[in-house]
Amino acid sequence: MSSETEPTAPPTFAEYLDGYLPDDETLLTARTRADELGCPTVVPSVGCTLRFLTATLSARAVVEIGTGTGVSGLYLLRGMATDGVLTSIDIEPEFHRAARATFTEAGFGGSKTRLIMGRAVDVLPRLTSGGYDLVFVDAAKAEYPHYYEQGVELLRPGGVIAFNGILANGGLSDPSRRDQDTLALREVARSVAADDRLMPAMLPVAGGLLAAARLA
């Protein structure tokens, strides 16, 4: 029997991306909370992209649809300006409690976050039109068309809207898929591409991140 060690398989492209800037202890703890609550979270490569976007925009006002346990919100906060405020919307009270713990552990006090419990389709129309630097959508896929319509109205010129998981189920490239989530994702992809107010890009990060900047 050979005593030689079997060669280790190189990481996949996705594994390399997620390991490039690994999570710290606060993020790992937030992911553990998410596992306990059965709450999906953004992978590190998506989180780092969000942090990059908020840093590039020097974002001071950000809306997040889908709070979860604060994983994506923490990435957003870490890229935002020091005087920035994250408004995060979720219908689940236990997610808000977990996210608040995550933000506190990371050193972001209550003045940095505004957690709103409710349905985003009801909350978004009450927010200030044209008052936000970034809108991040990571919630029920079937409602993405509503979030697109309402989210674009919230953006200032130069602001960005981003939809997570736009390619996750492979439905955009599979014409045989006719389920509700796939139809909603197709509608958003078509609408964003055709919207002359926006400059879009489909980013091949994890399950796909559709981002679009609001033109002046």
Backbone as CSV, one residue per row, in Angstrom:
resi,resn,N_x,N_y,N_z,CA_x,CA_y,CA_z,C_x,C_y,C_z
1,MET,0.861,-1.202,0.000,0.000,0.000,0.000,0.889,1.241,0.000
2,SER,0.547,2.171,-0.857,1.339,3.392,-0.946,1.093,4.264,0.274
3,SER,2.173,4.853,0.791,2.054,5.754,1.934,1.912,7.205,1.521
4,GLU,1.898,7.408,0.215,1.806,8.771,-0.283,0.416,9.345,0.013
5,THR,0.394,10.598,0.392,-0.866,11.284,0.684,-1.569,11.642,-0.611
6,GLU,-2.855,11.362,-0.641,-3.637,11.716,-1.816,-3.621,13.231,-2.005
7,PRO,-3.437,13.700,-3.219,-3.422,15.150,-3.451,-4.757,15.789,-3.099
8,THR,-4.700,16.940,-2.507,-5.920,17.660,-2.132,-6.486,18.376,-3.352
9,ALA,-7.771,18.220,-3.556,-8.409,18.878,-4.696,-8.371,20.388,-4.501
10,PRO,-8.051,21.124,-5.538,-8.052,22.584,-5.400,-9.456,23.093,-5.147
11,PRO,-9.591,24.229,-4.482,-10.930,24.765,-4.218,-11.642,25.124,-5.517
12,THR,-12.952,24.989,-5.499,-13.737,25.445,-6.638,-13.680,26.969,-6.699
13,PHE,-14.149,27.512,-7.794,-14.164,28.966,-7.959,-14.978,29.621,-6.849
14,ALA,-16.149,29.047,-6.552,-17.007,29.613,-5.507,-16.332,29.523,-4.146
15,GLU,-15.678,28.391,-3.871,-14.982,28.228,-2.595,-13.844,29.225,-2.454
16,TYR,-13.149,29.466,-3.547,-12.055,30.443,-3.503,-12.591,31.841,-3.210
17,LEU,-13.679,32.211,-3.877,-14.259,33.538,-3.668,-14.694,33.719,-2.215
18,ASP,-15.348,32.697,-1.659,-15.849,32.813,-0.291,-14.727,32.767,0.734
19,GLY,-13.605,32.167,0.381,-12.485,32.104,1.304,-11.493,33.234,1.163
20,TYR,-11.672,34.061,0.140,-10.721,35.140,-0.121,-10.678,36.138,1.031
21,LEU,-11.841,36.525,1.510,-11.956,37.413,2.670,-12.895,36.725,3.665
22,PRO,-12.366,35.837,4.481,-13.217,35.008,5.345,-13.905,35.805,6.439
23,ASP,-14.949,35.210,6.995,-15.718,35.827,8.076,-14.894,35.959,9.349
24,ASP,-15.185,37.003,10.122,-14.614,37.107,11.461,-15.569,36.451,12.455
25,GLU,-15.232,36.522,13.741,-16.015,35.820,14.755,-17.449,36.341,14.852
26,THR,-17.627,37.645,14.683,-18.983,38.203,14.784,-19.876,37.666,13.674
27,LEU,-19.346,37.610,12.471,-20.121,37.077,11.354,-20.383,35.578,11.524
28,LEU,-19.388,34.850,12.004,-19.582,33.418,12.233,-20.671,33.172,13.272
29,THR,-20.689,34.003,14.313,-21.730,33.875,15.332,-23.101,34.177,14.741
30,ALA,-23.178,35.194,13.894,-24.448,35.535,13.248,-24.916,34.407,12.344
31,ARG,-23.984,33.749,11.688,-24.363,32.612,10.837,-24.871,31.437,11.680
32,THR,-24.268,31.246,12.852,-24.751,30.198,13.751,-26.181,30.487,14.184
33,ARG,-26.463,31.743,14.521,-27.838,32.124,14.882,-28.790,31.841,13.720
34,ALA,-28.335,32.141,12.510,-29.178,31.915,11.338,-29.482,30.431,11.158
35,ASP,-28.488,29.587,11.363,-28.715,28.142,11.261,-29.746,27.690,12.290
36,GLU,-29.643,28.230,13.500,-30.573,27.837,14.562,-32.000,28.283,14.250
37,LEU,-32.136,29.406,13.571,-33.466,29.941,13.260,-33.971,29.507,11.888
38,GLY,-33.148,28.780,11.145,-33.546,28.370,9.808,-33.621,29.531,8.839
39,CYS,-32.689,30.457,8.975,-32.703,31.689,8.185,-31.539,31.682,7.191
40,PRO,-31.788,31.814,5.897,-30.688,31.864,4.931,-29.879,33.147,5.093
41,THR,-28.594,33.085,4.737,-27.721,34.253,4.815,-26.945,34.408,3.511
42,VAL,-26.432,35.600,3.279,-25.560,35.801,2.124,-24.227,35.118,2.388
43,VAL,-23.619,34.572,1.348,-22.297,33.963,1.479,-21.259,35.086,1.531
44,PRO,-20.037,34.785,1.987,-19.030,35.839,2.129,-18.751,36.635,0.858
45,SER,-18.753,35.987,-0.309,-18.451,36.730,-1.536,-19.517,37.779,-1.831
46,VAL,-20.776,37.460,-1.550,-21.846,38.459,-1.724,-21.705,39.556,-0.682
47,GLY,-21.432,39.151,0.569,-21.260,40.147,1.618,-20.143,41.125,1.307
48,CYS,-19.013,40.620,0.834,-17.897,41.507,0.500,-18.253,42.437,-0.659
49,THR,-19.066,41.945,-1.586,-19.521,42.805,-2.686,-20.404,43.923,-2.160
50,LEU,-21.267,43.610,-1.201,-22.113,44.644,-0.593,-21.267,45.678,0.147
51,ARG,-20.298,45.210,0.890,-19.407,46.127,1.609,-18.659,47.027,0.631
52,PHE,-18.201,46.452,-0.476,-17.529,47.221,-1.519,-18.448,48.296,-2.094
53,LEU,-19.705,47.927,-2.362,-20.646,48.884,-2.937,-20.914,50.049,-1.993
54,THR,-21.167,49.759,-0.725,-21.447,50.857,0.209,-20.220,51.731,0.421
55,ALA,-19.035,51.124,0.423,-17.815,51.925,0.564,-17.600,52.802,-0.663
56,THR,-17.820,52.256,-1.843,-17.641,53.017,-3.081,-18.611,54.188,-3.152
57,LEU,-19.824,53.962,-2.681,-20.853,55.006,-2.696,-20.726,55.983,-1.537
58,SER,-19.822,55.695,-0.586,-19.788,56.456,0.672,-21.197,56.553,1.240
59,ALA,-21.866,55.415,1.264,-23.296,55.369,1.569,-23.596,55.823,2.985
60,ARG,-24.580,56.699,3.097,-25.065,57.177,4.392,-26.473,56.698,4.706
61,ALA,-27.198,56.315,3.685,-28.576,55.851,3.868,-28.787,54.613,3.010
62,VAL,-29.029,53.471,3.664,-29.173,52.199,2.967,-30.450,51.512,3.454
63,VAL,-31.163,50.898,2.525,-32.336,50.088,2.854,-32.015,48.630,2.546
64,GLU,-32.313,47.777,3.503,-32.137,46.338,3.323,-33.493,45.660,3.473
65,ILE,-33.870,44.857,2.476,-35.119,44.112,2.527,-34.767,42.660,2.826
66,GLY,-35.031,42.249,4.052,-34.650,40.926,4.519,-33.518,41.026,5.529
67,THR,-33.871,41.267,6.791,-32.876,41.493,7.840,-32.107,40.236,8.199
68,GLY,-32.839,39.110,8.300,-32.209,37.885,8.761,-31.596,38.082,10.140
69,THR,-30.441,37.486,10.368,-29.767,37.633,11.658,-28.666,38.683,11.625
70,GLY,-28.692,39.518,10.587,-27.766,40.638,10.531,-26.492,40.406,9.753
71,VAL,-26.378,39.291,9.054,-25.154,39.001,8.306,-24.946,40.022,7.189
72,SER,-25.910,40.139,6.286,-25.770,41.096,5.191,-25.752,42.530,5.718
73,GLY,-26.553,42.799,6.752,-26.569,44.139,7.327,-25.226,44.540,7.884
74,LEU,-24.507,43.602,8.487,-23.188,43.905,9.043,-22.195,44.227,7.934
75,TYR,-22.238,43.477,6.851,-21.385,43.813,5.709,-21.697,45.225,5.191
76,LEU,-22.984,45.537,5.071,-23.380,46.863,4.593,-22.863,47.952,5.524
77,LEU,-23.060,47.771,6.820,-22.630,48.768,7.805,-21.119,48.990,7.768
78,ARG,-20.380,47.932,7.567,-18.916,48.051,7.590,-18.368,48.821,6.395
79,GLY,-19.172,48.963,5.340,-18.733,49.763,4.212,-19.290,51.173,4.210
80,MET,-20.313,51.429,5.030,-20.995,52.712,5.023,-20.173,53.805,5.696
81,ALA,-20.541,55.040,5.417,-19.919,56.182,6.078,-20.177,56.115,7.577
82,THR,-19.292,56.760,8.345,-19.389,56.669,9.809,-20.692,57.237,10.344
83,ASP,-21.306,58.161,9.615,-22.572,58.739,10.060,-23.770,58.098,9.354
84,GLY,-23.541,56.959,8.714,-24.607,56.308,7.970,-25.595,55.573,8.858
85,VAL,-26.793,55.347,8.308,-27.848,54.622,9.012,-28.407,53.547,8.079
86,LEU,-28.480,52.319,8.591,-29.057,51.203,7.857,-30.506,51.003,8.293
87,THR,-31.414,51.053,7.324,-32.820,50.726,7.568,-33.052,49.313,7.056
88,SER,-33.428,48.414,7.958,-33.577,47.008,7.583,-34.991,46.534,7.924
89,ILE,-35.607,45.849,6.959,-37.019,45.469,7.064,-37.151,43.953,7.060
90,ASP,-37.910,43.428,8.016,-38.190,41.996,8.053,-39.493,41.785,8.808
91,ILE,-40.182,40.729,8.444,-41.475,40.459,9.078,-41.335,39.600,10.332
92,GLU,-40.145,38.999,10.527,-39.959,38.067,11.636,-39.316,38.753,12.842
93,PRO,-40.005,38.835,13.984,-39.437,39.512,15.154,-38.189,38.830,15.704
94,GLU,-38.113,37.487,15.626,-36.929,36.805,16.153,-35.683,37.111,15.324
95,PHE,-35.885,37.382,14.027,-34.751,37.781,13.195,-34.237,39.153,13.635
96,HIS,-35.142,40.053,13.924,-34.732,41.378,14.379,-33.963,41.305,15.690
97,ARG,-34.417,40.471,16.599,-33.700,40.327,17.865,-32.289,39.795,17.637
98,ALA,-32.170,38.805,16.756,-30.857,38.239,16.458,-29.965,39.263,15.755
99,ALA,-30.539,40.012,14.815,-29.754,41.017,14.098,-29.288,42.119,15.032
100,ARG,-30.153,42.536,15.944,-29.764,43.579,16.895,-28.576,43.114,17.745
101,ALA,-28.585,41.841,18.136,-27.455,41.300,18.888,-26.191,41.308,18.038
102,THR,-26.319,40.938,16.774,-25.164,40.942,15.874,-24.575,42.342,15.734
103,PHE,-25.423,43.317,15.502,-24.930,44.692,15.321,-24.275,45.217,16.594
104,THR,-24.853,44.912,17.731,-24.289,45.362,19.003,-22.921,44.740,19.236
105,GLU,-22.813,43.441,18.973,-21.533,42.761,19.158,-20.455,43.316,18.234
106,ALA,-20.862,43.825,17.075,-19.909,44.397,16.127,-19.593,45.858,16.420
107,GLY,-20.246,46.428,17.434,-19.957,47.802,17.817,-20.828,48.849,17.161
108,PHE,-21.930,48.418,16.534,-22.844,49.370,15.907,-24.048,49.567,16.823
109,GLY,-24.134,50.731,17.431,-25.205,51.029,18.362,-26.528,51.284,17.678
110,GLY,-27.539,51.542,18.494,-28.880,51.739,17.977,-29.032,52.915,17.031
111,SER,-28.162,53.917,17.135,-28.258,55.082,16.262,-27.830,54.774,14.834
112,LYS,-27.179,53.622,14.637,-26.686,53.261,13.305,-27.676,52.410,12.526
113,THR,-28.676,51.888,13.226,-29.621,50.986,12.569,-31.057,51.368,12.902
114,ARG,-31.923,51.110,11.936,-33.357,51.288,12.135,-34.022,50.009,11.654
115,LEU,-34.440,49.179,12.584,-35.055,47.906,12.248,-36.571,48.063,12.245
116,ILE,-37.177,47.770,11.111,-38.620,47.942,10.947,-39.246,46.578,10.725
117,MET,-40.208,46.217,11.567,-40.895,44.939,11.424,-42.154,45.146,10.592
118,GLY,-42.276,44.361,9.532,-43.439,44.465,8.668,-43.125,43.947,7.280
119,ARG,-44.130,43.960,6.420,-43.944,43.547,5.029,-43.316,44.689,4.254
120,ALA,-42.262,44.377,3.529,-41.532,45.425,2.816,-42.424,46.162,1.818
121,VAL,-43.362,45.438,1.193,-44.235,46.101,0.220,-45.094,47.171,0.879
122,ASP,-45.321,47.048,2.184,-46.081,48.052,2.918,-45.179,49.152,3.471
123,VAL,-43.944,48.791,3.821,-43.022,49.743,4.445,-42.362,50.665,3.425
124,LEU,-41.945,50.123,2.293,-41.166,50.910,1.330,-41.865,52.190,0.870
125,PRO,-43.183,52.180,0.607,-43.830,53.422,0.175,-43.791,54.530,1.228
126,ARG,-43.500,54.177,2.486,-43.461,55.181,3.545,-42.070,55.807,3.702
127,LEU,-41.079,55.264,2.987,-39.729,55.808,3.075,-39.565,56.979,2.116
128,THR,-38.502,57.755,2.312,-38.302,58.994,1.554,-37.872,58.718,0.124
129,SER,-38.671,59.168,-0.828,-38.327,59.008,-2.243,-37.043,59.767,-2.569
130,GLY,-36.127,59.097,-3.267,-34.871,59.730,-3.660,-33.901,59.961,-2.524
131,GLY,-34.120,59.303,-1.381,-33.307,59.597,-0.208,-32.264,58.559,0.155
132,TYR,-32.050,57.544,-0.713,-31.180,56.439,-0.310,-30.067,56.184,-1.331
133,ASP,-28.934,55.761,-0.786,-27.762,55.474,-1.613,-27.784,54.059,-2.164
134,LEU,-28.367,53.135,-1.418,-28.383,51.741,-1.854,-29.610,51.041,-1.286
135,VAL,-30.213,50.195,-2.107,-31.307,49.326,-1.683,-30.872,47.902,-1.984
136,PHE,-30.824,47.061,-0.954,-30.429,45.666,-1.128,-31.628,44.769,-0.880
137,VAL,-31.907,43.889,-1.837,-33.083,43.021,-1.783,-32.637,41.575,-1.641
138,ASP,-33.055,40.938,-0.546,-32.745,39.525,-0.318,-33.881,38.930,0.501
139,ALA,-34.996,38.701,-0.166,-36.212,38.249,0.527,-36.990,37.329,-0.404
140,ALA,-38.304,37.286,-0.234,-39.131,36.386,-1.033,-39.011,36.729,-2.514
141,LYS,-38.563,35.767,-3.308,-38.319,36.013,-4.735,-39.593,36.417,-5.471
142,ALA,-40.723,35.869,-5.063,-41.979,36.168,-5.746,-42.347,37.642,-5.645
143,GLU,-41.803,38.342,-4.634,-42.122,39.755,-4.447,-41.056,40.679,-5.022
144,TYR,-40.036,40.131,-5.659,-38.983,40.965,-6.237,-39.517,42.036,-7.201
145,PRO,-40.512,41.738,-8.045,-41.037,42.796,-8.931,-41.570,44.000,-8.160
146,HIS,-42.223,43.765,-7.028,-42.712,44.883,-6.205,-41.536,45.667,-5.622
147,TYR,-40.516,44.949,-5.165,-39.353,45.616,-4.578,-38.608,46.432,-5.630
148,TYR,-38.592,45.935,-6.860,-37.971,46.705,-7.952,-38.708,48.026,-8.162
149,GLU,-40.017,47.953,-8.295,-40.805,49.151,-8.569,-40.664,50.176,-7.442
150,GLN,-40.719,49.699,-6.214,-40.658,50.611,-5.070,-39.227,51.032,-4.766
151,GLY,-38.284,50.103,-4.927,-36.898,50.390,-4.571,-36.247,51.430,-5.443
152,VAL,-36.509,51.406,-6.735,-35.898,52.387,-7.639,-36.329,53.799,-7.264
153,GLU,-37.567,53.942,-6.801,-38.063,55.265,-6.412,-37.322,55.820,-5.193
154,LEU,-36.730,54.951,-4.402,-36.022,55.402,-3.199,-34.617,55.907,-3.493
155,LEU,-34.077,55.575,-4.663,-32.672,55.878,-4.950,-32.441,57.333,-5.330
156,ARG,-31.372,57.883,-4.794,-30.871,59.165,-5.293,-30.172,58.917,-6.620
157,PRO,-29.929,59.958,-7.448,-29.109,59.772,-8.648,-27.741,59.211,-8.268
158,GLY,-27.325,58.154,-8.937,-26.071,57.492,-8.607,-26.221,56.372,-7.604
159,GLY,-27.402,56.265,-6.984,-27.651,55.196,-6.033,-27.799,53.853,-6.733
160,VAL,-27.697,52.781,-5.972,-27.674,51.428,-6.530,-28.751,50.567,-5.874
161,ILE,-29.425,49.776,-6.694,-30.312,48.734,-6.191,-29.704,47.394,-6.556
162,ALA,-29.732,46.426,-5.643,-29.112,45.124,-5.873,-30.050,44.021,-5.416
163,PHE,-30.209,43.006,-6.271,-31.080,41.866,-6.003,-30.227,40.618,-5.843
164,ASN,-30.313,39.970,-4.690,-29.517,38.775,-4.444,-30.232,37.518,-4.953
165,GLY,-29.441,36.545,-5.407,-29.976,35.251,-5.807,-30.740,35.259,-7.107
166,ILE,-30.438,36.198,-7.983,-31.199,36.336,-9.219,-30.995,35.132,-10.154
167,LEU,-29.864,34.437,-10.007,-29.561,33.277,-10.858,-29.611,31.966,-10.078
168,ALA,-30.027,32.016,-8.828,-29.837,30.885,-7.923,-30.505,29.602,-8.394
169,ASN,-31.702,29.684,-8.931,-32.402,28.444,-9.284,-32.255,28.073,-10.751
170,GLY,-31.423,28.818,-11.487,-31.175,28.501,-12.887,-32.338,28.775,-13.811
171,GLY,-33.359,29.423,-13.293,-34.567,29.611,-14.086,-34.442,30.607,-15.220
172,LEU,-33.558,31.594,-15.088,-33.458,32.615,-16.135,-33.008,32.018,-17.462
173,SER,-32.203,30.961,-17.401,-31.688,30.355,-18.628,-32.425,29.082,-19.014
174,ASP,-33.470,28.737,-18.282,-34.227,27.514,-18.551,-35.676,27.867,-18.886
175,PRO,-36.008,27.936,-20.179,-37.361,28.365,-20.569,-38.462,27.426,-20.102
176,SER,-38.103,26.209,-19.701,-39.135,25.272,-19.243,-39.602,25.566,-17.825
177,ARG,-38.852,26.379,-17.094,-39.210,26.696,-15.714,-40.332,27.726,-15.704
178,ARG,-41.440,27.403,-15.011,-42.582,28.299,-14.986,-43.106,28.510,-13.575
179,ASP,-42.307,28.180,-12.549,-42.771,28.362,-11.177,-42.815,29.851,-10.837
180,GLN,-43.494,30.173,-9.758,-43.745,31.572,-9.401,-42.456,32.355,-9.180
181,ASP,-41.505,31.765,-8.457,-40.246,32.474,-8.189,-39.487,32.762,-9.471
182,THR,-39.412,31.765,-10.360,-38.686,31.954,-11.622,-39.328,33.034,-12.470
183,LEU,-40.645,33.032,-12.570,-41.336,34.054,-13.362,-41.068,35.445,-12.787
184,ALA,-41.048,35.547,-11.456,-40.782,36.847,-10.821,-39.353,37.308,-11.103
185,LEU,-38.389,36.404,-11.020,-37.000,36.769,-11.287,-36.803,37.180,-12.741
186,ARG,-37.449,36.480,-13.656,-37.373,36.860,-15.072,-37.946,38.258,-15.287
187,GLU,-39.076,38.507,-14.633,-39.703,39.826,-14.784,-38.770,40.932,-14.310
188,VAL,-38.126,40.728,-13.158,-37.200,41.735,-12.641,-36.008,41.917,-13.575
189,ALA,-35.440,40.809,-14.037,-34.284,40.901,-14.927,-34.627,41.672,-16.195
190,ARG,-35.793,41.391,-16.778,-36.219,42.111,-17.988,-36.485,43.585,-17.681
191,SER,-37.161,43.841,-16.572,-37.531,45.215,-16.238,-36.306,46.075,-15.982
192,VAL,-35.349,45.549,-15.244,-34.135,46.312,-14.943,-33.355,46.592,-16.218
193,ALA,-33.253,45.593,-17.095,-32.509,45.775,-18.346,-33.156,46.816,-19.251
194,ALA,-34.489,46.916,-19.188,-35.206,47.827,-20.087,-35.446,49.203,-19.484
195,ASP,-35.120,49.396,-18.212,-35.420,50.643,-17.513,-34.379,51.705,-17.879
196,ASP,-34.811,52.749,-18.583,-33.845,53.763,-19.033,-33.382,54.677,-17.905
197,ARG,-33.901,54.471,-16.686,-33.404,55.202,-15.518,-32.188,54.532,-14.900
198,LEU,-31.893,53.296,-15.354,-30.903,52.473,-14.683,-29.775,52.054,-15.610
199,MET,-28.604,51.810,-15.020,-27.489,51.172,-15.712,-27.192,49.866,-14.977
200,PRO,-27.602,48.723,-15.552,-27.519,47.453,-14.823,-26.258,46.652,-15.133
201,ALA,-25.965,45.717,-14.225,-24.908,44.725,-14.433,-25.312,43.461,-13.687
202,MET,-25.131,42.310,-14.334,-25.389,41.021,-13.706,-24.048,40.489,-13.203
203,LEU,-23.879,40.442,-11.892,-22.615,40.030,-11.299,-22.673,38.541,-10.956
204,PRO,-21.724,37.733,-11.474,-21.753,36.284,-11.239,-21.157,35.906,-9.890
205,VAL,-21.737,36.437,-8.830,-21.290,36.164,-7.464,-22.305,35.243,-6.806
206,ALA,-21.848,34.071,-6.338,-22.725,33.088,-5.690,-23.946,32.831,-6.573
207,GLY,-25.160,33.085,-6.052,-26.373,32.848,-6.826,-26.749,33.983,-7.748
208,GLY,-25.813,34.896,-7.993,-26.061,35.994,-8.914,-26.559,37.230,-8.204
209,LEU,-25.918,38.351,-8.476,-26.309,39.632,-7.886,-26.599,40.596,-9.040
210,LEU,-27.848,40.954,-9.200,-28.240,41.925,-10.216,-28.174,43.313,-9.588
211,ALA,-27.260,44.135,-10.082,-27.094,45.489,-9.544,-27.357,46.504,-10.632
212,ALA,-27.941,47.636,-10.253,-28.236,48.693,-11.222,-28.113,50.049,-10.551
213,ALA,-27.421,50.968,-11.228,-27.252,52.320,-10.726,-28.318,53.240,-11.308
214,ARG,-28.855,54.104,-10.480,-29.845,55.085,-10.944,-29.118,56.242,-11.624
215,LEU,-29.452,56.471,-12.878,-28.804,57.523,-13.644,-29.314,58.895,-13.240
216,ALA,-28.499,59.897,-13.450,-28.887,61.270,-13.108,-30.014,61.714,-14.018
